[in-house]
Amino acid sequence: MYRNVWFKQPILIFIFSIVAVTTSLVLYIYWYVEVSTGLKAVIRKANIEPGQALASQTWVVILVLSILVAIIILGLFIIFVYSQKTFQLLRLQRNFINNFTHELKTPVTSLKLYLQTMEKHELVRNDQRKYIGYMIDDADRLANQVNRILNLARIESKTFKAEFLQRNLVVVVEQFCDKNRHVFGDDAIQIHNPSDRQFYYAIDIALFEMLLMNLITNALKYNGSETPRVDITFIPKTRQLYICFKDNGIGIPHQELKRIFRKFYQLGQSDNMTAKGSGLGLYLADIIVRMHKGRIKAESDGIGHGAVFTVMLPIKEGRNNLERGA
């Protein structure tokens, strides 16, 4: 078992280092002053000109020494901050591995159970179709998790070759929701375009669909309602288009709103709650939005009040280029 030994604690090491450096500075100043006083006494007894035997630069030396010590302390502080960030990242990675392993293990176990059932029992066709449907859903879950990791690795390593083309965003979202209706099940996803305008924007269709999948599945996953609901609304602003994803889920504590886009961060871990997911969905969403020269923000009135994720894209008003197609 890991023992909490004192020299493995960066905070204690940092404190001891500061104390040691400060003590050294105090002792050196005390020694320097004592030596200078003794030398001056000897010089006076010997009737020697002080300027010939001892340069009176005590305070200059103390000032220079203080600056050097301050630089050392600053260096130690920087090392301490980076070490804390490293430990935090390692802890988040460990949590990610544990949760991601669970995300992979659950559908694999389910698939194995269905296959064993079909092997041991003669099932009627309707039951076979039901089990096959379950297995397809589990296979889709596995594929989505693996693709999320692979795509994130490609994006972070800058090997993802994005192709940005003008697309009608309203049509893209509508087609995506219709195409993935089987993934979302009976969950209610409504698309609203109050202005009844068409919004064209240069997007990479694969990345944009990845963004939509992450935001919608995230809204449905963190949802305890009998009928989970996601309302996607297009709101034109001055030189910007807001695409709002509003859900009726569990909500987000105010203190976590700025953290949820961090890599490996999982909702609930700051409050010692049970964290869900891999901690990559919203991080990946933030990267994708930035690649499209936009911003994303999260809003919530707290636990039990749902959440709103808003994608903000810079878009010129009045551009209704229908001739470009969807």
N, C-alpha and C positions, 0 to 999 in steps of 0.2 A: 504494500500500500504506500502511496505517496505521502511522505512526511513533510509537514510544513516547517522546514528548517529555516532559520533566520536569514541565512545568506542567499536563500532563493526568493526573498521578498525585496523587490526593487524599491519600495517605499522606504524600508529600513536602511537599505544600502545608501539611498540618496540622502537620508537624514544624517547617517553616520559620516558620509563624505563631507556634507556641509559643516557639521560640527568639527570634524578634523581640520578642514581648511581654515575655518574661523579661529580655532584654537591656535593653529600654527601662526596665523597672522598676529594674534594678540601676543603670543610668546615672543615672536620675532621683534615686534615693536618694543616690548618690555626689555628684551635683551639689548636691542640697539640703543635705546635711551640710556640704560645702565652703563653700557660700554662707553658711550659718548661722554657721559657725566664723569666717569673715571678718568678718561683720557684728558678731559679739560682740567681736572684737578691736578693731574701729573704735569701738564703743560704750565699751569700757573706756578707750581712749586719750582719748576726748572727755569722759570723766567723766559720761556720760549714764546715767540709770536704765534698765536693760535692759527693764523692763516697759513703759516709755514708748515705746521705739523698736521693740522686737521681741517679739512674743508667743511664749513658749516652748511651741509646740505641734508640735514636729517629729515626735514619734512618733505623735501623733494623725493628722497628715497622711499619714505613712507607712502607718499602719494602714488609713485610708480608701482610699488609693491601692492598697494590696495587695488589699483587698476588690474594688475595681473591676476590677483586673487578673484576679482569680480569676473574676469574673463573665464577663469577656471570654473567658478560657480555657475556661470551662464552655460558653459559647455556641459556641466553635469546635469543641469536642469533640462537642456535639450535632449541629452541622452535618456534621461528619465521619462520625458514625454513620449519619445519615440518607442521606448521599451514598453510603456503602458499601452500605446496604440498597437504594438505588435502582440502583446498578450491578449488584448481585446479581440484582435483579428483572429488569433488562434482559437480563442474561446468560441467566437462566432462560427469559425470553420468547423470546429468539433460539433457544435449544435447542428450545423447544416448537414454534416455527414450522418449524424444520428437520424435526423428527420428525413433526409433524402433516402437513406437506407430503408426507413419505414415506408416511405412513399413507393419504393420499388418492391419491397417485400410483400406488401398487402395485395396488389393485383397478381403477383406471381403465386402467392398462396391460394388466392381465389381461383385462378386458372387451373392450378393443380387439382383443387377440390372438384371443380366441374368436370375435368377430364377423368378423374378417378370414378366419379359418379357415372359418367357415360360408359366407362369401361366395364363396370361391375353390374350395371343394370340395363335391361332392355327398356328403353324409353319410347313413348309414343312420339309421333312427329312434332306435335305441338310443344311437348316438353323439350325435345331436342332443339327446336328453334329458340325456345326461351333461354336455354343454357348457352346456346351458341351466341345469342345476343348479349348475354352477360359477359361471355369471354371476349367478344369484340370490344365491348366497353372497357374491359380491363386491359386489353391490348392497346387500345387508344390511349389510356392513361399512361401506360409504360412508354409508348412512343412519344407522347407529349413531354414527359419528364426527360427522356433521353435527348430529344430534339432541343429542349430548352437549354440543357447543358452544352450541347454541341454548338448551338447558335451563339450562346454567350461567349464561348471560347473563341469562335471565329470573329465575333464582333470586337472583343477585347484585343485580340491579336491583329486586328485590322486586315484580316484575310477575307472578310465578307465583302463580296463584290456587289455593292448596291447599284441598282439601276432606277433612277428617279424619272418618272414620266407623269405628265399631267393626267390626273384622274378626277372624276366627279366623286367627291368624298361621300356624299349622301348615298349614291348608288353603291359605292364600295362597301359601306357599312351594311346596307340592306342586303346585298348579295352574300356578304359574309355571314350574317345572322341566319339567312335562309339555308345556306350551305351547311351550317353547323348546328342546325336545330336539333339533330339527334344527340349532339354532345351536351347541349343545355337542357335536354329533356323537357319537362313540362313547365320549366321556369319561364316566367313572363318577361319578355324583352320587347320593349316598345321603343320605336324610333320616332322622334318628333322634329319637324322642321317648320316652326311657326311662320318664318318669313317666306316659305315656299320658293326659296332661291336655290340655285345650283352653285356649289362651291368647288372650284377646281384648284387643285394643288399638286405640286410635284412630289410624288411619294414612290417609295419602293414597295410594291404590293406585298411581297413576302414579309418585309419588316412591319408594314402597317397592319397586316392581318395578325402577326405575332403580338403586336401591341393590343389589338382588340381582344384577342384570345386571353391575354394576361389580365386585362382590366375586367372583362366580363366574368371569367372564371374566379377571379379574386373576389368580386362582388357576391357571387353565388356561394363561394366556399365559406366566407365569413357571414353567414346568414342563418338565423334561427327562426325565420318566419315560416308559417305554414305554406305560403305561396311566395317564394323569393321573386323579387321583381327588380329589373334594371331598366331605367328610363334613359335613353340616349337622346340628347337634345342638341341641335345645332343653333348656336346663338351668334349672329354676326355683331362684332364690335368695331370700333374705329381702328382700321388697319389690322384687325385680328379676328380670327374665328375661334370661338369657344365651342368645344365638343365636350359636353358634360355627361358623365356617367353617374347617375344617381341611383342608389340602391336603398332597400329597406332592411339592411343587414344589422349586425350587432353594433355598428358604430366604432369609432376610434377615439381613445382617450386623447385629450388635447396635447399632453406632453409627448405623445408618440407621433404626432402629425409630421414633424420634421425629420423623424428617424426612419420612417417606413420605406423610404427610397434608398436606404443604405444597403450595401451588399451584405447578404446573409442575415439581415435584420428580420426578425419575426415578431409579429404583433403579439404583445403580452409578455415578452421576456424582460422588459424593464420593470414590470410589476409582479414578477415571479408567478405569472399566470402560465397556463399551458400554451406554449407556442405552437402554431400550425404552419404547415407548408415548408418549403425549402429556403425561403428568404431571398429568392432570386427574381420572382415575378415582377414586383414593382421596381426593383433595381434595373431589370432589363427594359421595362417600360420607359423609365426615365432616360436611359441611354438612347432608345429608339426615337423618342420625341426630340431629344437634342440633335440626333442625326438628321432630323427633319427641320432643324432650325427653330424648334418650338420649345415650350416649357410645359411642365405638368405640375399641378398642385393638388393637395388633398384637403378637404374640409369636412368637419363633423361636429355636431353638437354634443358628442360624448356617447358613452355606452347606451345602446338601446335606441339611438336616434338615426341610424344609418350613416352613410357617408356619400360624398360627392367628389369624384375625381374629374378634374377639368384639364383637357389638353388644349393649349393655346398656340395657335399657328398664325404666323404673320401672313395675312392675305389681303389683297387690295379689294376695296369695295367696288361694286359695279361690274366686276368681271364675270359675265355670264356666258362664257364661251361654249355654247352648246355644240358648235360645229366640231369641236375637238372630240366629242364622244365621251363615253364613260369608261 
